[in-house]
């Protein structure tokens, strides 16, 4: 079985670091922990698991820190986790199988990253990340924030996932501050950084600024397809907040120039028409969402609910508003088939039973 280095960068993670490392027990053969300036007991916790603890002065650059962590590794492959990540038991077994069956041949192992949680505990967002890479000068992190390694060579996909389980609020301004610092320094943002700069601006309710950045990102056209589609969605959110629904509609429709309709975009379009009271148009887009194939390996930000539950529960609302309770109840039943414990489905179910 191929030996594996687990490389982590941490800062003030004493509350969650042990949980992460215990969930990955038996998977890694070498543990590298790089501390970027903790003022709590993070390094003491790390010392229970490894003596390979290094300090790295924080320079507002996640790639620099991750590359430093990988540089300390001595084994053929490196895996990364954040301190507030965990491996669920089934996923840990899945990664053990990857280690046994895919290494050493694989150059990159792509694995789902599950973030957020719906009411029933299912991931609210899922996307593939480069989780294990060959230790090689060819594979280096890039990007000051939302850093990434470009997959190349023999790329292997696994369904074993990493679950991001945040327990405390971090610094909500950190990423925007880093990206703004790059802009203020005069260095041009890479297309990926420009996309995330626009997204961070939108997340801080600076919708006009975000719209300008994202429009430029889309106009230049150098961005990755998935980032471009997501930029259209964020841009539509900005224009909606700026009370410009026609521009919001244009932004969503522009996403169709990059690829076939995605369920996430169709649900956005459905919501736009639903909010206008145009229920027939909303119905068409929500039905289209249910017909969209789900391709997790595309690298897109996948919102699982957009492929089953969300369109169904919204179709229930649309048909109820149109006065067809029979169709509304049928769509609510379909929503319940996707998420049987969802409180909205259960509320609607009780309502329709009372009205029967």
C-alpha positions, 0 to 999 in steps of 0.5 A: 500500500502506497504511503501517504502524507497528510498536510494541513495548515492551521490557525487557532483550531484547538477545538476541532483539530483532534476531531479531524485527525481522529476521523482520518486515523489509519489513513495517513502515514505522515502528518505535517501540521503547519501553524500560521500564527495560532494563539490558542492550544492548536500546536499542543493538540497537534503534538498529540498526533505528530512531532512534525509541526512547523511555523509559517508566518502568515502573508495573506496567501493560502497557496504559499502556506499550502505549498510550504506544507507540501514541501515538508512532506517526504512520502510520494503522495500528499493529501490535504484537509482543513482542521474543520473537515472530517471523514465520515466512517464510510468515506474513511473506508473509501479513501483507504480503498483509494490508497490501496487500489489507485496509488501509486499510479494516480497523479491526482485523486479528485473527491467530493467536498461536502459543505453546509447541511440541509434540514435532513443532514444532506450536504447543501453544496457539493463539488469535486476537489483535488484531494490527493496529489503526487508530491511533485514540482508539477503540482503546486498550489496557486491563488491567494484565496480559494487556492487550487492545484490544476489536475493533470496526468492520471486523474482518478475520481472517487466517491469518498467525500470530505465533509466540511463541518464548521463549528465557529464563525471565522473572519468573514472579511478575510478573503475580501481583504486579501483580494482587495489587497492584491487589487490595491497593490496594482497586480492584475487578478487572475481570472479565478481570483477575479471571479472570487473577488466579485463573489466576495463583493456580492457576499458583502452586499457590495452589489454594484461593485460586484456587478462591475467586476463580474461583468468584466470577468464575463466580458474578457472571457478568460475564466473557466467554464464553471466559474463563468456559469457561477458568475452569471448566477452571482451576477443575477443575485446582484441585479436582483438586489439592485432592483434590476430584474431584466438584467438579472434575467439576462445574466441567468440566460447568459449562462446558457451560452457556456453549457446546457442548462444546469438545474441550479440556473433553472431553479434561479430562473424559476424563482425569478418568474415566481417572484414576478407572479408569472407561475406558468413561466416558473413552472417551465423552468422548475420542470426543466430543472428536474430534467437536467442531468447532474454531473458532479465531476464537472467541477461545478458547485452542485446544489443537490436540492436543485435536482429533486426537492427544490423544483418539486416543492416550488412546483407545489407552490406554483400550482397551488397559486394557480388554484390546482390543489391536486397537482400541488399535492402531487408535487409536494408528495414528490418533494417528500420522496426526495426529503421525507423529513423536510419541514416544508414538505411535512407542513404542506402534507398536513395542510393538504390532508386537512383540506381533503 
